[in-house]
């Protein structure tokens, strides 16, 4: 979550900067701040848009890729738009209840969060990729490199 929150924060900053530039331009310099409701709406749009777009594309945000975590529906497919939106809404509720929706995973026999049940999705830990042996240069490559060719 930490990795993704840093990325979302950057998206929010850029989006708000673009919106502020548009507001200043359209008001001919009369207004130099975003209205509060517009700024709040942009934050919500950016957060939901960020997670939904990544989940629909590959089932993984950039932070999830780093930790080998993938989101899938209970049937093993990529989540649908409705499931991704429900998951965003449910995750907000899970956090808003003093984090109880996240802590629920510790006592749940299936190891699922509240928003997993709501959206009918689950997180899957992917196996580590196999790493092959390091390839050593052939003798011809070694001699070429050492002779300066």
C-alpha positions in Angstrom: 0.0 0.0 0.0 2.9 2.3 0.7 4.4 2.0 -2.8 1.0 2.6 -4.4 0.2 5.6 -2.2 3.3 7.3 -3.3 2.4 6.8 -6.9 -1.2 7.9 -6.3 0.0 11.0 -4.5 2.1 12.0 -7.6 -1.0 11.5 -9.8 -3.1 13.6 -7.5 -0.5 16.4 -7.5 -0.2 16.5 -11.3 -4.0 16.3 -11.8 -4.6 19.1 -9.3 -1.8 21.2 -10.9 -3.4 20.8 -14.4 -6.9 21.6 -12.9 -5.5 24.7 -11.2 -3.9 25.9 -14.4 -7.2 25.5 -16.2 -9.1 27.4 -13.5 -6.6 30.2 -13.5 -6.7 30.4 -17.3 -10.5 30.3 -17.5 -11.0 32.9 -14.8 -8.4 35.2 -16.4 -6.4 35.1 -13.2 -9.3 36.1 -11.0 -9.3 32.8 -9.1 -5.9 31.4 -7.9 -7.1 28.3 -5.9 -9.2 25.3 -6.7 -12.6 25.2 -5.1 -12.5 22.7 -2.2 -15.2 20.5 -3.7 -13.3 20.3 -7.0 -10.0 19.4 -5.3 -11.7 16.7 -3.2 -13.4 15.3 -6.2 -10.2 15.1 -8.1 -8.5 13.3 -5.3 -11.3 10.7 -5.2 -11.3 10.4 -9.0 -7.5 9.9 -9.1 -7.4 7.2 -6.3 -10.3 5.3 -7.8 -9.0 5.7 -11.3 -5.5 4.6 -10.4 -6.5 1.4 -8.8 -9.3 0.5 -11.1 -7.2 1.1 -14.3 -4.4 -1.1 -13.0 -6.7 -3.9 -11.7 -8.6 -4.0 -15.0 -5.5 -4.1 -17.1 -3.4 -6.7 -15.4 -4.8 -7.3 -11.9 -1.8 -5.6 -10.4 -0.8 -2.1 -9.5 2.9 -1.2 -9.6 3.3 -1.8 -5.9 1.5 -5.1 -6.2 3.9 -6.1 -9.0 6.9 -5.4 -6.7 5.5 -7.7 -4.0 4.2 -10.4 -6.5 0.5 -9.9 -5.5 -2.3 -10.1 -8.0 -6.0 -9.4 -7.7 -8.4 -11.8 -9.2 -12.1 -12.6 -8.9 -13.2 -15.6 -7.0 -13.5 -17.5 -10.3 -9.9 -16.9 -11.2 -10.5 -14.2 -13.9 -9.5 -10.6 -14.0 -11.8 -8.4 -12.0 -14.6 -6.7 -13.8 -15.2 -2.9 -13.7 -18.0 -3.4 -11.1 -15.8 -5.6 -9.0 -12.9 -3.1 -9.1 -15.2 -0.2 -8.1 -16.8 -2.2 -5.3 -13.3 -3.1 -4.1 -12.3 0.6 -3.9 -15.5 1.4 -2.1 -15.2 -1.6 0.3 -11.5 -0.8 1.0 -12.5 2.7 2.0 -15.1 1.3 4.4 -12.6 -1.3 5.7 -10.2 1.5 6.5 -12.9 3.9 7.8 -14.0 1.4 10.4 -10.7 1.9 12.3 -9.1 -0.6 9.9 -11.3 -3.5 11.1 -12.0 -4.6 7.5 -8.2 -5.1 7.1 -7.7 -6.7 10.5 -10.6 -9.1 9.7 -8.2 -11.1 7.6 -6.4 -12.2 10.7 -9.5 -14.0 12.1 -11.2 -15.0 8.9 -11.0 -18.7 8.1 -10.4 -17.9 4.4 -7.9 -15.1 5.1 -10.1 -12.5 3.2 -10.8 -8.8 3.9 -14.2 -7.3 4.1 -13.7 -5.7 0.6 -12.8 -9.2 -0.8 -16.2 -10.5 0.2 -18.0 -7.3 -1.0 -16.3 -7.4 -4.5 -15.9 -11.1 -4.8 -12.2 -10.7 -5.4 -9.1 -12.0 -3.6 -5.4 -11.3 -3.5 -3.1 -14.0 -4.8 0.6 -14.3 -4.0 2.5 -15.2 -7.1 5.4 -17.5 -7.1 8.9 -16.2 -7.5 10.2 -16.2 -11.0 12.9 -18.8 -11.7 16.3 -17.3 -12.2 18.6 -19.0 -14.7 22.3 -19.4 -14.3 24.4 -16.4 -15.1 25.7 -16.8 -18.6 29.4 -16.4 -18.8 30.8 -14.9 -22.0 32.2 -17.4 -24.5 36.0 -17.6 -24.9 35.7 -15.6 -28.2 33.8 -12.8 -26.4 36.3 -12.8 -23.6 39.3 -12.5 -26.0 37.5 -9.8 -27.9 36.8 -7.8 -24.8 40.3 -8.2 -23.5 42.0 -7.3 -26.7 40.0 -4.0 -27.0 38.3 -4.9 -30.3 
